[in-house]
Amino acid sequence: MPIAPDVVITRHPTGNVTAEGGDELAAILLKRAGFVIETTPRSFWYRLPWDMGEARENQMASQAAHMLTAVGYRVGLGPDLRVGAITTPSAPQGKRVHGQQILRLTDELNGAETYESAADLTEHVIDPDDGVLVRLSEFFEAAAEQAKASETDAGWDLSYDLAEAAATLASLGEELHDAADQLRALDRLAKPSWRTRVANYYTTAPTTRHTEKPTPGPAASSAAPPPTSRPNRRP
C-alpha cells in the first residue's frame, strides 16, 4: 500500500499553485520557497503569489519540493509542476545557483503580506553575522587576496578594487543594521482606514455655535415706552 505524502503541491484548475500538509518545519521551508499562507476558520494552506506566470510557478514549486525532500519529507508534486533548476534569460541552463537563491528571496519578499514577514526576509540580507551582505564582503576580501597573490601590478590594482568593494558592502550592512526593525515598526504606524479617519475628524472637529436673537421677555416688554396718543385733527 503506497504511503501518503507529507506535503502535496498541486496546480488547481483555476491556475493557483497550493501546498497542503506538513508540520512547522515544512511551513518554514514552504515560506522560504516563496509560498504564502491562506487561512479559513477551519483550515489553512499555502499558495504561490498570483500572476507570476506558469514557468516561474513551476520552478518555485519544484524547488520547494526539493527543499522538503532534502530534509526527509515525502512530497507529492503535481507532474505538471516538475522542472529542473531555476533558469533566467541570462542563465538559461540554471548554473548561477547562488544568484538564484537571491532571486528566490526577492520573490518571497515580493509576496510578503505583512511587514513582519518582510522584515524576516530582509534579515537574511542584512544580518551582521550571517547575512548576504557580510558574506559578500568576505567573498570580495578573499577575491582581493587571490588577485594580490599574483604579485603583479595588475593583480595589485585589482586587489584594491576588490577590497574597496568589500568595504562598501560592509559599510552598507552597518548603515542598514536596523532596517528590519524599522519594517516591523511600520505595522504599528499603518494608515487608519477611511472610516477611522472620518470618525476621528468628527471627534476632534470644533463645535459650530449658532448665534440666535434673544426673545424679549416680560421685563423687556415693560421697559418699552407706551405708545404716544395722537391728537384728533379735523380738516
C-alpha positions, 0 to 999 in steps of 0.5 A: 500500500503506497504511503501518503505524502507529507506535503502535496503541491498541486496546480488547481484548475483555476491556475493557483499553485497550493501546498497542503500538509506538513508540520512547522518545519515544512511551513518554514521551508514552504515560506522560504520557497516563496509560498504564502499562507491562506487561512479559513476558520477551519483550515489553512494552506499555502499558495504561490503569489498570483500572476507570476506566470506558469514557468516561474510557478513551476520552478518555485514549486519544484524547488520547494519540493526539493527543499522538503525532500532534502530534509526527509519529507515525502512530497507529492508534486503535481507532474505538471509542476516538475522542472529542473533548476531555476533558469533566467534569460541570462542563465538559461541552463540554471548554473548561477545557483547562488544568484538564484537563491537571491532571486528566490528571496526577492520573490518571497519578499515580493509576496510578503503580506505583512511587514513582519514577514518582510522584515524576516526576509530582509534579515537574511540580507542584512544580518551582521553575522550571517547575512548576504551582505557580510558574506559578500564582503568576505567573498570580495576580501578573499577575491582581493587576496587571490588577485594580490597573490599574483604579485603583479601590478595588475593583480595589485590594482585589482586587489584594491578594487576588490577590497574597496568593494568589500568595504562598501558592502560592509559599510552598507550592512552597518548603515542598514543594521536596523532596517528590519526593525524599522519594517516591523515598526511600520505595522504599528504606524499603518494608515487608519482606514477611511472610516477611522479617519472620518470618525476621528475628524468628527471627534476632534472637529470644533463645535459650530455655535449658532448665534440666535436673537434673544426673545424679549421677555416680560421685563423687556416688554415693560421697559418699552415706552407706551405708545404716544396718543395722537391728537384728533385733527379735523380738516 
